[in-house]
Amino acid sequence: MPTRSVQEEYPTWVGFVFIFNLIVGTGALALPSAFSHAGWILGSLAIVVLAFMSYVTVTFVIETMACANAVHNWKRLQFIKRDRVIEYDEDSNVETMVEPPHTPSDFENDYDEANEHDQLLEDATIEQTPLNIMYCRKTYYSLSSKIELGEMANMFFGRTRRFLFYFCLAVYLYGDLSIYSAAVAKSLRDVACAHNHRANATDDDDGTEHCWQNGILTRLDVYRLCLLVFVTVLGPFTFFNVQKTKYLQLLTVLFRWLAFTVMISIAVHRLLVPRTPSTLPVVPKRADIAGIPYLIGTCIYSFMCHHSLPSLLTPIANKSRLKTLVSLDYVMIGGFYLALALTGIFAFTDIKDLYTLNFVPSADQTNGLLKAIEYFLALFPVFTLSASFPIVAITLRNNLQTLFMDAAQLETHNFFLRRIFFPLLAILPPLVVCYFTESVSNLVGFTGCYAGTGIQYLIPVALVLSARQTCDNMIGRGIKNEFCSPFKGTLWPMIVLGWTVACLVLVTIDLII
């Protein structure tokens, strides 16, 4: 596992921005609608509780990352100590290290030449005195090497749990792609039909709503056409490899901050502008238990970042304030979600399942600046989600290959299976699902509650418990893990499991009824 170069590191504030950018996405756009179903008091309480539970499991993932690094470093140090001999010169009273000729072992061959520059290896090869060995032991628990969630699953899980991990991740990514596709297609459709939106639409005898007056295409037809165009344009990227860049993420987060700030500002403006009694919005309900299952799945999806934490946290140069960074991110995001949802349900009588659809350009808008703002907000999902769609699709393709094929023997399989079948398997099911449903809220709720609970709750709990046991047996309990979760012991993992069961039961009962 090659060591990161200095150029790949970034300061703490950039890590803060990246985590915020990762969490605040499509789920935030579906949150106001789900919030309105539960009521503003009960919904606010649910957001706080779900944010806290998500934060607990984030600390579990960070602890597991440090444990995975510790196992990696421990094995490397055992290799160093085994293959290097310390000679003691009695005349000069100096210890020196020699490397006797030997046949490379299987374990040695697992590490490439780039690992020669690893800090732990450098410290151990300089001088193998007892003091240096003790220093190496102190560096067991670190976040110096990027070890992805899948690698941690391979390290701490058996075959059955590894299969369940990749299966759960694949289902979640399928849900992600379905949500992205539906959100983009709906946004494009509503902008295209904006000048004939709702009030001026003409209906057939069967109630089918046309997109344009005197046109033959219905709104559903236009939605499906936009869906096909979107997948046709971005789907081919799944056959190749692309990566995010730091500057693209920074641009994206600025774009999101601007869009969400404008939406909150417009909602606040609607609340402050005097209105006549006939135009006053209906006072939203305070609490409705029936809306909680709907809100649970949306909130779980809205606070999701666990699967990408290794990629975001490992490059941070100064990790001494990592816990404070993550805590501050969650506090700000929780407050941001509350502001977005509360202003929305008090400003609008009918909140769409995709919040940006409440800002669709109106035909009677004559102010050029306001019209531009309305188009910007309406097309916001198109710009942001289109950049993420290829990344998620490629990630899903790779996980499907890992799930069904041996990663070590990947190149031995035929070209069609590797380069054609699995990319198509990644993009076609979401296309089929979105072709028959355009409900973003239902897609978010299902993905968040079922696949989301696995990624956000079950997998972190299973990983941290297995990682703690492995490190205790391999390294011992005498060396402190500076990145350990403040939620120690087995009590908190059991609380998370109980909460997970309660969420699944509530949502399943709601679906059945």
Secondary structure, 3 states (H helix, E strand, C coil): CCCCCHHHCECHHHHHHHHHHHHCCHHHHHHHHHHHHHCHHHHHHHHHHHHHHHHHHHHHHHHHHHHHHHHHHHHHHHHHHHHCEEEEECCCCEEEEECCCCCCCHHHHCCCHHHHHCHHHHHHHHCCCHHHHHHHHHCCCCCCCCCCHHHHHHHHCCHHHHHHHHHHHHHHHHHHHHHHHHHHHHHHHHHHCHHHCHHHCCECCCCCEECCCCCCCEHHHHHHHHHHHHHHHHHHHHHCCCCCCHHHHHHHHHHHHHHHHHHHHHHHHHHHCCCCHHHCCCCCCCCCHHHHHHHHHHHHHHCCCHHHHHHHHCCECCCCCHHHHHHHHHHHHHHHHHHHHHHHHHHCCCCCCCHHHHHCCCCCCCCHHHHHHHHHHHCHHHHHHHHHHHHHHHHHHHHHHHHHCCHHHHHHCCHHHHHHHHHHHHHHHHHHHHHHCCCHHHHHHHHHHHHHHHHHHHHHHHHHHHHHHHHHHHCCCCCCCCCCCCCCCCHHHHHHHHHHHHHHHHHHHHHHC
